């Protein structure tokens, strides 16, 4: 019987297991996932980027420490994560900027480095159109001129498979077992002191989550704690036992465009923004984003749509061609007309696991032995190490988690009681 069971083998599950094993070195851990290997769910379908640009102070703390840890792995431990500090460029209209100012104030207080980029510089070096008002297309979709552009330096792109490889490789050398390709059917709840009466547990008994039943019928129990790191699938299992992750799934879609002509190559390999001699990760007004992928000579393009997109869990989500053609391309081609005639050559879809305030939710309901870690809200990779440390600390009954940058983080700040409520406004 393992001491801990971790359900979910994405960035949150593996990071949590890693930090439990760091702090409770004699413990045994079982990691369960329905996929055939680690990181095969939504972690593998993310935009694979990192930033400290948020409007929530907590998200800034979580991402800053995680990024510092990843940088340490790549620079000092020589473990290549594919990190490239290309920067994040937020190109904002006046309305966007008024919302974004709060995040800039927090970022400045925390020493996050950013600078304003003039429109002329963007036009000359990136080929972006900043003055688009007055055109028929802009009037139809309600698009506005770029008012200010803010470049965050400690931001960029990485390879999520390599982060998964790091945690997985370390865990394989520890007292950790893996169960892949089966997945769980349900959580097992039992009375703390069973009476042997048919129909238990009864509502008046002290009930705990004791283990899980796998899809093949096997029951596995834990000596200490069970950690739900199921992401978008959390409530599919939690709701059956009267619990909630307080997060909901929405489809996330990414489309890949080849830089197969000189105009697009000039954008992809723009100079003057970073030491990588490539464009930064660009977020346009209306939320369309462009992630450079120079290793494959492509752009990854997406959009987080809010009102109108169903809250829905899809077992095998597929990117929608019409979403690119009618929701993304009209905005993209207004600011970058070089993309006007370009269609995706590849696409994929996963899920956002969006919490009510855009911040992770980590808590243990009713002292049940079950730790719920969910609500990464589209930025699980860039906050993954910090989320794992906090989840591990809660599983170990600690009041504080020590983040990599030595920040002491009260685990209740991301719980339900004692939560520091700050609405995150930048879900990309």
ZIZIJO-V846406 format. One record per residue. N is the residue number from 0. RES is the residue in three letters. BURIAL is I if it has 9 or more other C-alpha atoms within 8 Angstrom, else O. Layout:
[[N;RES;BURIAL] [N;RES;BURIAL]]
//
This chain:
[[0;UNK;O] [1;UNK;I] [2;UNK;I] [3;UNK;I] [4;UNK;I] [5;UNK;I] [6;UNK;I] [7;UNK;I] [8;UNK;I] [9;UNK;I] [10;UNK;I] [11;UNK;I] [12;UNK;I] [13;UNK;I] [14;UNK;I] [15;UNK;I] [16;UNK;I] [17;UNK;I] [18;UNK;I] [19;UNK;I] [20;UNK;I] [21;UNK;O] [22;UNK;O] [23;UNK;O] [24;UNK;O] [25;UNK;O] [26;UNK;I] [27;UNK;I] [28;UNK;I] [29;UNK;I] [30;UNK;I] [31;UNK;I] [32;UNK;I] [33;UNK;I] [34;UNK;I] [35;UNK;O] [36;UNK;I] [37;UNK;I] [38;UNK;I] [39;UNK;I] [40;UNK;I] [41;UNK;I] [42;UNK;I] [43;UNK;I] [44;UNK;I] [45;UNK;I] [46;UNK;O] [47;UNK;I] [48;UNK;I] [49;UNK;I] [50;UNK;I] [51;UNK;I] [52;UNK;I] [53;UNK;I] [54;UNK;I] [55;UNK;I] [56;UNK;I] [57;UNK;O] [58;UNK;I] [59;UNK;I] [60;UNK;O] [61;UNK;I] [62;UNK;I] [63;UNK;I] [64;UNK;I] [65;UNK;I] [66;UNK;I] [67;UNK;I] [68;UNK;I] [69;UNK;I] [70;UNK;I] [71;UNK;I] [72;UNK;I] [73;UNK;I] [74;UNK;O] [75;UNK;O] [76;UNK;O] [77;UNK;O] [78;UNK;O] [79;UNK;O] [80;UNK;I] [81;UNK;O] [82;UNK;I] [83;UNK;O] [84;UNK;I] [85;UNK;I] [86;UNK;I] [87;UNK;I] [88;UNK;I] [89;UNK;I] [90;UNK;I] [91;UNK;I] [92;UNK;I] [93;UNK;I] [94;UNK;O] [95;UNK;I] [96;UNK;I] [97;UNK;O] [98;UNK;O] [99;UNK;I] [100;UNK;O] [101;UNK;I] [102;UNK;I] [103;UNK;I] [104;UNK;O] [105;UNK;I] [106;UNK;I] [107;UNK;I] [108;UNK;O] [109;UNK;O] [110;UNK;O] [111;UNK;I] [112;UNK;I] [113;UNK;O] [114;UNK;O] [115;UNK;O] [116;UNK;I] [117;UNK;O] [118;UNK;I] [119;UNK;O] [120;UNK;I] [121;UNK;I] [122;UNK;I] [123;UNK;O] [124;UNK;I] [125;UNK;I] [126;UNK;I] [127;UNK;O] [128;UNK;I] [129;UNK;I] [130;UNK;O] [131;UNK;I] [132;UNK;I] [133;UNK;O] [134;UNK;O] [135;UNK;O] [136;UNK;O] [137;UNK;I] [138;UNK;I] [139;UNK;O] [140;UNK;O] [141;UNK;O] [142;UNK;I] [143;UNK;I] [144;UNK;I] [145;UNK;I] [146;UNK;I] [147;UNK;I] [148;UNK;I] [149;UNK;I] [150;UNK;I] [151;UNK;I] [152;UNK;I] [153;UNK;I] [154;UNK;I] [155;UNK;I] [156;UNK;I] [157;UNK;I] [158;UNK;I] [159;UNK;I] [160;UNK;O] [161;UNK;I] [162;UNK;I] [163;UNK;I] [164;UNK;O] [165;UNK;I] [166;UNK;I] [167;UNK;I] [168;UNK;O] [169;UNK;I] [170;UNK;I] [171;UNK;I] [172;UNK;O] [173;UNK;O] [174;UNK;I] [175;UNK;I] [176;UNK;O] [177;UNK;O] [178;UNK;I] [179;UNK;I] [180;UNK;I] [181;UNK;I] [182;UNK;I] [183;UNK;I] [184;UNK;I] [185;UNK;I] [186;UNK;I] [187;UNK;I] [188;UNK;I] [189;UNK;I] [190;UNK;I] [191;UNK;O] [192;UNK;O] [193;UNK;I] [194;UNK;O] [195;UNK;O] [196;UNK;O] [197;UNK;O] [198;UNK;O] [199;UNK;I] [200;UNK;I] [201;UNK;O] [202;UNK;O] [203;UNK;O] [204;UNK;I] [205;UNK;O] [206;UNK;I] [207;UNK;I] [208;UNK;I] [209;UNK;I] [210;UNK;I] [211;UNK;I] [212;UNK;I] [213;UNK;I] [214;UNK;I] [215;UNK;O] [216;UNK;O] [217;UNK;O] [218;UNK;O] [219;UNK;I] [220;UNK;I] [221;UNK;I] [222;UNK;O] [223;UNK;O] [224;UNK;I] [225;UNK;I] [226;UNK;I] [227;UNK;I] [228;UNK;I] [229;UNK;I] [230;UNK;I] [231;UNK;I] [232;UNK;I] [233;UNK;I] [234;UNK;I] [235;UNK;O] [236;UNK;I] [237;UNK;I] [238;UNK;I] [239;UNK;I] [240;UNK;O] [241;UNK;O] [242;UNK;I] [243;UNK;I] [244;UNK;I] [245;UNK;O] [246;UNK;I] [247;UNK;I] [248;UNK;I] [249;UNK;I] [250;UNK;I] [251;UNK;I] [252;UNK;I] [253;UNK;I] [254;UNK;I] [255;UNK;I] [256;UNK;I] [257;UNK;I] [258;UNK;I] [259;UNK;O] [260;UNK;O] [261;UNK;O] [262;UNK;O] [263;UNK;I] [264;UNK;I] [265;UNK;I] [266;UNK;I] [267;UNK;I] [268;UNK;I] [269;UNK;I] [270;UNK;I] [271;UNK;O] [272;UNK;I] [273;UNK;I] [274;UNK;O] [275;UNK;O] [276;UNK;I] [277;UNK;I] [278;UNK;I] [279;UNK;I] [280;UNK;I] [281;UNK;I] [282;UNK;I] [283;UNK;I] [284;UNK;I] [285;UNK;O] [286;UNK;I] [287;UNK;I] [288;UNK;I] [289;UNK;I] [290;UNK;I] [291;UNK;I] [292;UNK;I] [293;UNK;I] [294;UNK;O] [295;UNK;O] [296;UNK;I] [297;UNK;I] [298;UNK;I] [299;UNK;I] [300;UNK;I] [301;UNK;I] [302;UNK;I] [303;UNK;I] [304;UNK;O] [305;UNK;O] [306;UNK;O] [307;UNK;O] [308;UNK;O] [309;UNK;O] [310;UNK;O] [311;UNK;O] [312;UNK;I] [313;UNK;O] [314;UNK;O] [315;UNK;O] [316;UNK;I] [317;UNK;O] [318;UNK;I] [319;UNK;O] [320;UNK;O] [321;UNK;O] [322;UNK;I] [323;UNK;I] [324;UNK;I] [325;UNK;O] [326;UNK;I] [327;UNK;I] [328;UNK;I] [329;UNK;I] [330;UNK;I] [331;UNK;I] [332;UNK;I] [333;UNK;I] [334;UNK;I] [335;UNK;I] [336;UNK;O] [337;UNK;O] [338;UNK;I] [339;UNK;I] [340;UNK;O] [341;UNK;O] [342;UNK;O] [343;UNK;I] [344;UNK;O] [345;UNK;O] [346;UNK;I] [347;UNK;I] [348;UNK;I] [349;UNK;I] [350;UNK;I] [351;UNK;I] [352;UNK;I] [353;UNK;I] [354;UNK;I] [355;UNK;O] [356;UNK;O] [357;UNK;I] [358;UNK;I] [359;UNK;I] [360;UNK;I] [361;UNK;I] [362;UNK;I] [363;UNK;I] [364;UNK;O] [365;UNK;O] [366;UNK;O] [367;UNK;I] [368;UNK;I] [369;UNK;I] [370;UNK;I] [371;UNK;I] [372;UNK;I] [373;UNK;I] [374;UNK;I] [375;UNK;I] [376;UNK;I] [377;UNK;I] [378;UNK;I] [379;UNK;I] [380;UNK;I] [381;UNK;I] [382;UNK;I] [383;UNK;I] [384;UNK;I] [385;UNK;I] [386;UNK;I] [387;UNK;I] [388;UNK;I] [389;UNK;I] [390;UNK;I] [391;UNK;I] [392;UNK;I] [393;UNK;I] [394;UNK;I] [395;UNK;O] [396;UNK;O] [397;UNK;I] [398;UNK;I] [399;UNK;I] [400;UNK;I] [401;UNK;I] [402;UNK;I] [403;UNK;I] [404;UNK;O] [405;UNK;O] [406;UNK;O] [407;UNK;O] [408;UNK;I] [409;UNK;O] [410;UNK;I] [411;UNK;I] [412;UNK;I] [413;UNK;I] [414;UNK;I] [415;UNK;O] [416;UNK;O] [417;UNK;O] [418;UNK;I] [419;UNK;O] [420;UNK;O] [421;UNK;O] [422;UNK;I] [423;UNK;I] [424;UNK;I] [425;UNK;O] [426;UNK;I] [427;UNK;O]]
//
